[in-house]
């Protein structure tokens, strides 16, 4: 700024009074009451012009008195708020400069009073810019030294959670680049280390894809060799009842075939010899999409009176085996 304003005591007291109140209330400079929408001073000199000066002064004071805080448990959200604060700080400087010029043009050499926004900027906002730049450097270093290495360690495990870890690491890299671009230019950091991180993520992804492809090839080979077990007994009526019972349970699958693997029913009675139920084991071949498989499934017939048996019902499911659809005969 080319000029430093000094205001009469009563005017400065008037301007700073709401700032003290906001400070005591702990209001965010970007929350309710912010006047960040002020882009320039009103065209007409007078009451509205002076009110705009007061609002701008309040905005500058609240922003430059804020205490940037990063919550490690909610890291990304708190950094988002920090970057918004830094961005707003950068936007305020030209607004103060433009208002200074407009004030001079409006009142000329004979001024009723000076707008304190300029003086506030010179005394506190320049210090705030330094704090913001230092805090951003600390955030970037935390990402480089701690957060990304932690994510990369999980990425390289190549287990069931590595894909989620890789997505989280990629998202963090994108976030950091975006944050750095949004920061005022003097505070921006060298992010060349992220190129290496992205290289490691890509290498881990390629390794995972290679392992997945090998696993799929192995599963396809095993499916081609798989065969349905030999039937323990043949009972067309019972097989039909089993198909209907499992179809009521597995509505998303196409039931292709039932093979009864037990040679006879296993009957269960209580201590008094009363009939409880009987169970029998089988395999059920199904098709979902273009893939086929078969499951170990047991069926049950319950007795409600201790003498007679009810209808055939699904009881329990066991191991799944993938099989080529052409092998289901």
C-alpha positions as CSV (number, residue, x, y, z in Angstrom):
1,X,0.0,0.0,0.0
2,X,1.3,3.5,-0.8
3,X,-0.4,5.3,2.0
4,X,-0.9,4.6,5.7
5,X,-4.1,5.9,7.1
6,X,-4.5,7.2,10.6
7,X,-8.0,7.8,12.0
8,X,-9.2,10.0,14.8
9,X,-9.6,8.1,18.1
10,X,-13.4,8.2,18.0
11,X,-13.6,6.8,14.4
12,X,-11.1,4.0,15.0
13,X,-12.9,3.1,18.2
14,X,-16.2,2.9,16.2
15,X,-14.5,0.7,13.6
16,X,-12.8,-1.7,16.0
17,X,-15.7,-2.2,18.4
18,X,-17.4,-4.9,16.3
19,X,-14.1,-6.6,15.7
20,X,-13.5,-7.1,19.4
21,X,-17.0,-8.5,19.8
22,X,-16.4,-11.0,16.9
23,X,-13.1,-12.0,18.5
24,X,-14.6,-12.7,21.8
25,X,-17.4,-14.7,20.2
26,X,-14.8,-16.8,18.3
27,X,-16.5,-16.4,15.0
28,X,-14.8,-17.7,11.9
29,X,-13.6,-15.0,9.4
30,X,-15.4,-17.0,6.7
31,X,-18.6,-17.7,8.7
32,X,-21.6,-15.7,9.4
33,X,-21.0,-12.0,9.3
34,X,-18.3,-12.2,6.7
35,X,-18.3,-9.4,4.2
36,X,-16.1,-11.2,1.6
37,X,-18.6,-10.2,-1.1
38,X,-17.5,-6.5,-0.9
39,X,-15.5,-6.0,-4.1
40,X,-15.1,-2.3,-4.2
41,X,-16.3,0.9,-2.5
42,X,-19.7,2.3,-3.4
43,X,-19.6,4.9,-6.2
44,X,-21.3,7.6,-4.1
45,X,-19.4,9.3,-1.3
46,X,-21.2,9.6,2.0
47,X,-22.9,7.4,4.6
48,X,-22.9,4.2,2.5
49,X,-19.3,4.6,1.6
50,X,-18.3,5.0,5.2
51,X,-20.4,1.9,6.1
52,X,-18.6,-0.1,3.4
53,X,-15.3,1.0,4.9
54,X,-16.4,-0.3,8.3
55,X,-17.5,-3.6,6.9
56,X,-14.3,-4.1,5.0
57,X,-12.4,-3.2,8.2
58,X,-14.3,-5.9,10.1
59,X,-13.7,-8.5,7.4
60,X,-10.0,-7.7,7.4
61,X,-9.7,-7.8,11.2
62,X,-11.6,-11.1,11.6
63,X,-9.5,-12.8,8.9
64,X,-6.2,-11.5,10.1
65,X,-6.9,-12.4,13.7
66,X,-7.9,-16.0,12.9
67,X,-5.9,-18.9,14.3
68,X,-5.3,-21.6,11.7
69,X,-5.9,-25.0,13.3
70,X,-5.4,-28.4,11.7
71,X,-7.3,-31.3,13.2
72,X,-5.5,-34.6,12.6
73,X,-8.6,-36.6,13.1
74,X,-10.5,-34.6,10.4
75,X,-7.4,-33.7,8.4
76,X,-8.8,-33.1,5.0
77,X,-11.8,-31.0,6.1
78,X,-9.6,-28.8,8.4
79,X,-7.1,-28.3,5.6
80,X,-10.0,-27.3,3.3
81,X,-11.0,-24.6,5.9
82,X,-7.4,-23.5,6.2
83,X,-7.0,-23.1,2.4
84,X,-10.3,-21.1,2.3
85,X,-8.9,-18.8,4.9
86,X,-5.6,-18.4,3.0
87,X,-7.4,-17.8,-0.3
88,X,-9.7,-15.2,1.3
89,X,-6.6,-13.5,2.8
90,X,-5.1,-13.3,-0.6
91,X,-8.3,-11.9,-2.1
92,X,-8.6,-9.2,0.6
93,X,-5.3,-7.5,-0.2
94,X,-6.4,-6.1,-3.6
95,X,-9.8,-5.2,-2.2
96,X,-8.1,-3.1,0.5
97,X,-5.8,-1.5,-2.1
98,X,-8.8,-0.7,-4.4
99,X,-10.8,0.8,-1.5
100,X,-7.8,2.9,-0.6
101,X,-7.7,4.3,-4.1
102,X,-11.5,4.9,-4.1
103,X,-11.3,6.6,-0.7
104,X,-8.7,9.0,-2.0
105,X,-10.6,9.7,-5.1
106,X,-13.8,10.3,-3.2
107,X,-12.5,12.6,-0.5
108,X,-9.4,14.0,-2.2
109,X,-6.9,15.7,0.0
110,X,-9.4,16.9,2.5
111,X,-10.7,13.7,4.3
112,X,-13.3,13.5,6.9
113,X,-11.5,10.5,8.3
114,X,-9.3,7.6,7.1
115,X,-10.5,4.0,6.4
116,X,-8.7,1.9,9.0
117,X,-8.7,-1.3,6.7
118,X,-5.4,-0.1,5.2
119,X,-3.7,0.4,8.6
120,X,-5.0,-2.9,9.8
121,X,-3.7,-4.7,6.8
122,X,-0.2,-3.2,7.2
123,X,0.0,-4.1,10.9
124,X,-1.7,-7.5,11.2
125,X,-2.5,-9.0,7.8
126,X,1.1,-9.0,6.6
127,X,2.0,-11.0,9.7
128,X,-0.9,-13.3,9.0
129,X,0.4,-14.0,5.5
130,X,3.7,-15.2,7.0
131,X,1.8,-17.5,9.5
132,X,-0.3,-18.9,6.6
133,X,2.8,-19.6,4.5
134,X,4.6,-21.3,7.4
135,X,1.5,-23.4,8.3
136,X,1.1,-24.6,4.7
137,X,4.7,-25.6,4.6
138,X,4.2,-27.7,7.8
139,X,1.1,-29.3,6.3
140,X,2.9,-30.3,3.1
141,X,5.8,-31.7,5.1
142,X,3.3,-33.7,7.2
143,X,1.9,-35.2,4.1
144,X,5.3,-35.9,2.6
145,X,6.8,-37.5,5.7
146,X,3.9,-39.1,7.4
147,X,0.5,-39.4,5.6
148,X,1.6,-40.6,2.2
149,X,4.2,-43.1,3.5
150,X,1.5,-44.6,5.7
151,X,-0.9,-44.9,2.7
152,X,1.8,-46.3,0.5
153,X,2.6,-49.0,3.0
154,X,-1.0,-50.2,2.8
155,X,-1.0,-49.9,-1.0
156,X,2.0,-52.2,-1.3
157,X,0.5,-55.0,0.8
158,X,-1.5,-56.1,-2.3
159,X,-4.2,-57.6,-0.1
160,X,-8.0,-57.1,-0.1
161,X,-7.6,-53.6,1.3
162,X,-4.8,-52.4,-1.0
163,X,-7.3,-51.1,-3.7
164,X,-9.0,-48.9,-1.2
165,X,-5.6,-47.7,0.1
166,X,-4.5,-46.9,-3.4
167,X,-7.7,-44.9,-4.1
168,X,-7.1,-43.0,-0.8
169,X,-3.5,-42.2,-1.7
170,X,-4.4,-41.0,-5.2
171,X,-7.2,-38.8,-3.7
172,X,-4.8,-37.3,-1.2
173,X,-2.2,-36.5,-3.9
174,X,-5.0,-34.8,-6.0
175,X,-6.2,-32.9,-2.9
176,X,-2.7,-31.6,-2.1
177,X,-2.1,-30.4,-5.6
178,X,-5.5,-28.6,-5.6
179,X,-4.8,-27.1,-2.2
180,X,-1.4,-25.8,-3.3
181,X,-2.9,-24.2,-6.4
182,X,-5.5,-22.5,-4.3
183,X,-2.9,-21.0,-1.9
184,X,-1.7,-17.5,-2.5
185,X,1.3,-17.7,-4.8
186,X,4.0,-16.7,-2.3
187,X,2.9,-19.6,0.0
188,X,2.9,-22.3,-2.6
189,X,5.2,-25.3,-2.0
190,X,7.4,-27.4,-4.3
191,X,5.3,-30.6,-4.8
192,X,7.8,-32.5,-7.1
193,X,7.9,-35.3,-4.5
194,X,4.3,-36.2,-5.5
195,X,5.6,-37.3,-8.9
196,X,7.5,-40.1,-7.2
197,X,4.5,-41.0,-5.0
198,X,2.3,-41.3,-8.1
199,X,5.0,-43.5,-9.7
200,X,4.9,-45.8,-6.6
201,X,1.1,-45.9,-6.7
202,X,1.1,-46.8,-10.4
203,X,3.7,-49.6,-9.9
204,X,1.7,-51.1,-7.0
205,X,-1.4,-50.9,-9.1
206,X,0.3,-52.7,-12.0
207,X,1.6,-55.4,-9.6
208,X,-1.9,-55.9,-8.2
209,X,-3.4,-56.2,-11.6
210,X,-0.8,-58.8,-12.6
211,X,-1.6,-60.8,-9.5
212,X,-5.3,-60.5,-10.1
213,X,-4.9,-61.7,-13.7
214,X,-2.9,-64.7,-12.5
215,X,-5.5,-65.5,-10.0
216,X,-8.3,-65.3,-12.6
217,X,-6.3,-67.5,-15.0
218,X,-5.9,-70.1,-12.2
219,X,-9.6,-69.9,-11.3
220,X,-10.6,-70.4,-14.9
221,X,-8.2,-73.4,-15.3
222,X,-9.6,-74.9,-12.1
223,X,-13.2,-74.3,-13.3
224,X,-12.5,-76.1,-16.6
225,X,-11.2,-79.2,-14.6
226,X,-14.1,-79.2,-12.1
227,X,-16.8,-81.8,-12.3
228,X,-20.0,-82.4,-10.4
229,X,-19.7,-85.1,-7.8
230,X,-21.2,-88.6,-8.4
231,X,-24.8,-88.9,-7.1
232,X,-25.3,-91.0,-4.0
233,X,-29.0,-91.6,-5.0
234,X,-31.3,-90.7,-7.8
235,X,-34.8,-89.5,-7.0
236,X,-36.4,-87.2,-9.7
237,X,-39.3,-86.2,-7.5
238,X,-37.0,-85.2,-4.6
239,X,-34.6,-83.4,-6.8
240,X,-37.5,-81.4,-8.2
241,X,-38.5,-80.5,-4.6
242,X,-35.0,-79.5,-3.8
243,X,-34.8,-77.3,-6.9
244,X,-38.0,-75.5,-6.0
245,X,-36.9,-75.0,-2.4
246,X,-33.5,-73.5,-3.2
247,X,-35.1,-71.4,-6.0
248,X,-37.3,-69.7,-3.4
249,X,-34.1,-68.8,-1.4
250,X,-31.7,-68.0,-4.2
251,X,-33.8,-65.7,-6.5
252,X,-30.8,-64.1,-8.3
253,X,-29.4,-67.4,-9.5
254,X,-30.5,-69.8,-12.2
255,X,-30.8,-73.2,-10.7
256,X,-29.3,-75.6,-13.2
257,X,-29.0,-79.0,-11.5
258,X,-29.3,-80.8,-8.2
259,X,-27.2,-83.9,-7.4
260,X,-28.1,-85.8,-4.2
261,X,-24.7,-86.9,-2.8
262,X,-25.9,-88.9,0.3
263,X,-27.1,-92.4,-0.2
264,X,-30.0,-92.0,2.3
265,X,-31.6,-89.5,4.7
266,X,-30.1,-88.9,8.1
267,X,-33.0,-89.2,10.6
268,X,-33.0,-87.4,13.9
269,X,-35.2,-88.3,16.9
270,X,-35.4,-87.0,20.5
271,X,-34.7,-89.0,23.7
272,X,-38.1,-90.5,23.7
273,X,-37.7,-91.7,20.1
274,X,-40.1,-89.2,18.6
275,X,-39.2,-88.2,15.1
276,X,-37.8,-84.6,14.8
277,X,-36.6,-84.3,11.2
278,X,-34.4,-85.9,8.6
279,X,-31.6,-84.3,6.5
280,X,-29.8,-85.1,3.3
281,X,-26.8,-83.6,1.5
282,X,-26.5,-82.5,-2.1
283,X,-24.8,-80.1,-4.5
284,X,-26.7,-77.4,-6.3
285,X,-25.3,-76.1,-9.6
286,X,-26.2,-72.5,-10.5
287,X,-25.5,-69.9,-13.1
288,X,-25.2,-66.2,-12.4
289,X,-24.4,-64.0,-15.4
290,X,-22.0,-66.0,-17.5
291,X,-20.4,-67.8,-14.6
292,X,-21.3,-71.2,-13.2
293,X,-20.6,-72.8,-9.8
294,X,-22.0,-75.4,-7.5
295,X,-22.6,-75.4,-3.7
296,X,-22.8,-78.0,-1.0
297,X,-26.4,-77.7,0.2
298,X,-28.3,-79.7,2.8
299,X,-32.1,-80.1,2.8
300,X,-34.4,-81.0,5.7
301,X,-37.9,-82.4,6.2
302,X,-39.3,-81.4,9.6
303,X,-41.8,-83.3,11.7
304,X,-44.5,-81.4,13.6
305,X,-46.2,-84.4,15.3
306,X,-43.3,-86.8,15.9
307,X,-44.6,-89.2,13.3
308,X,-45.0,-87.7,9.8
309,X,-42.6,-85.5,7.8
310,X,-43.3,-82.1,6.2
311,X,-42.2,-80.8,2.8
312,X,-38.6,-80.6,1.6
313,X,-36.9,-77.3,2.7
314,X,-33.5,-75.6,2.3
315,X,-31.4,-76.2,5.4
316,X,-27.8,-74.9,5.0
317,X,-25.1,-74.1,2.5
318,X,-21.5,-75.0,2.5
319,X,-18.5,-74.7,0.2
320,X,-18.7,-73.1,-3.3
321,X,-16.8,-74.5,-6.3
322,X,-16.5,-72.7,-9.6
323,X,-17.2,-74.9,-12.6
324,X,-17.2,-74.4,-16.4
325,X,-20.9,-74.2,-17.5
326,X,-20.2,-76.8,-20.1
327,X,-19.3,-79.3,-17.4
328,X,-22.7,-79.3,-15.8
329,X,-24.5,-82.2,-17.4
